[in-house]
Amino acid sequence: MLSTAYCQPSLLASFGQQKKVLGLEILIVDDHPVFRAGLRQILLDYSQDLVISEVGLGREALEFLSNREPHAVVLDISLPDLNGIEVLRRIRCSHLRLPVIMLTMHDEEQYGERASKIGATAFFSKAEEPGKLAQAILDIASGKDEFAGSACAARNGEGSEKKLRHGRGVQKEDVA
C-alpha cells in the first residue's frame, strides 16, 4: 500500500537548526510500518517542502518507480517478497542514475559490498544516528556530489569522516 506524507514545518531541537530542502521526493521501501513512520517523521522534521512516499514490498517499489521517479529511494535489504539486493538490481535496469540508499540491520560487510557493486549510492545500518542518516539522505536526494556518514564510509573501509562521491551512475553491464 502506498502512503505519501507532506512536510509540516517544525523545529527539532535534538537535531539543532532546521535544514531547508525544497521540492524533494523520497520513496521509503521497508516492510515495517513503524520504521517507515519513524524515518518519515525524522525526515519531515529535518526538512521543508518534502514529499515522502512509502511502500512495504519490493514489488510495490518497482510498480511505484514504473510511474514516477523520486529524487532518491531508501531501500531495506530484508523485504518479504524480494530482497533489497534484487530490488536494487531491477531498479538499475531502468533507472541507472536514481540514487538508492540501502538500509539494513544485518552485517554491513556482508551486504554492503554486493549492494555497492550493483549500484547502491550509499549503505547504512538502521542503528545509525538519526540526524546523520537524515542529513545523508537529504544530501543524496538533493544531488550533492559528496556526503558524509559513518556507515556509508565504512563500506569502503574508511574512517567515519571520509566523504564518498556518488553520481557516476551505473552502467548496464554493472547490473548483469
N, C-alpha and C positions, 0 to 999 in steps of 0.2 A: 504494500500500500504506500502510495506516495504522499508525503506530507511536506508542506512548504511553510516556512516562517519568515516574517519580515521583522526587521530590527525596530525596536522601540529604544531610542537613545537613553542611556543611563550611565551613571558613573560607577565604576567598580574599584573601590579603594584598594583591594588587595592586589590589583594589577597596576596601580599607580595611575598616571594620567591616561585618559581615554584616547585611543588611537582613532583616526578618521580614515576610513577606506570607503570609497564611493562606488556604487554600482556593481559590486562583485556578486556572482552567483557561485555557490559551492554545493556540491552533492555529497552527502554523507551516506556511506553504504556500510551498515552494521546490523547484525541480526538482534541486537539487544536494544530495545526501545529506551531503556533508562540511560544507557550510554549515549545513544543518539541525542536524547533530550539534553543531557548534561553538556555534551560538546556543542550543540546548537546554542545553548544559553551562554556558554563561555564566549563563543564567537560573537554572538549578538551583543553581549555586554562590552565586548572589546572593540566593536566596530559600529559604524553608522552606515545606513543605506546598503544593507547586506541582505541578500536573498539566500536562504538555505533550504534545499530540498533534501528529503530523506527517503531511503528505501531500505528494506531489511534483507533482500535477497540479491544474489549476483545477477540472476536473470532480469530482475526488476531494474537493476542499474543499467544493463545493456539495452533494455527497452527504452528507458529514460533517455539514454545517450543516442538512440536512433532518431529522436525527435528534437533534442536540444543539446547544446554544448555549453556547460558551465565553465567558469574560469578555472576550476580545479575540482578534483574528485578526491575525497578522503575515503579510503577503502580498507576494510578489515580483511585480514588474511583468512580468518575462520568464519565461513558462511555455510549454512546448512545445505544449500543446493549446489553451488560451485565454489571451490575455494578461491580466495582472493588472487592467487597467482594465475589461475585460469581466467578469471575475470579480467585481470590486467592484460594477459596475452590477447584476449579478444578485443579489449579496448584498443590496443596498439594496432590491430589490423585495420581499424577505420579512423582512429584519432591519434595520429602519430605524435602530435605536439601537445596534446592535452595533459596538463600536469596532474599526476596521480601520486597522492601521498598515502603510503601504506602504513597501517597501524596493526599492532599485534600485541598479544600478551605472551607470545612464545619467544623462544630464544632468538635474538636478533641475528646472530651469525648464521643460524640455520636457514632462515628465510630471507634475510637482507641481501645476501649475495645473489640469490636466484631472482628476487624482485628487481634488483639493480640491473642485472643482465637483460631482463625483459623490458626494462624501461621505466621503472618507478623513479619518480622525481626525488622522493625522499622516503625514509623509512623510520618510523618512531615506535617506541614502546608505549603502551597505554599507561605506563607508570610515569611518563614524562610530566614534568611540572606544567600545569595548565597554561600559565602565561607564555612560556617558551613555545609550547605546542601551538597555541593560538597565533602567536606572532609569526611563527614559521609558516603556518597555513595561509595567513593573510599575505605574507611576503610573496609566497609562491603564487597564490591566486592573482595577485596584482602584477605579476610578471617580472619581479625583481630577479636580476641575474645571480645574486648571492643571497644566501640566508644562513643563519646560524642555528645550531641546535645540537645538544649533546648526543642525542640518539642518532640523528642523521649523520653526524660527523663520525660516530662510532662505526658506521657501516663501511667507512674507508679506513678504519683503524687509526684515526687521528684523535687528537685531544679535543675536548669539548668546545673549544673556541675556534676551531678550524671552520672556515666558511667554505661551503660547497657551491659549485657552479651548476646550473642546470639550464636547459633551454636548447640544447643541440637538437632535441627531438630524437626519435628513434627511427632507424631505417627498417624497412620491411624485413630485410634479412635478419635483423636482430630478433625478430619475433618468431621466426620459423622454428 
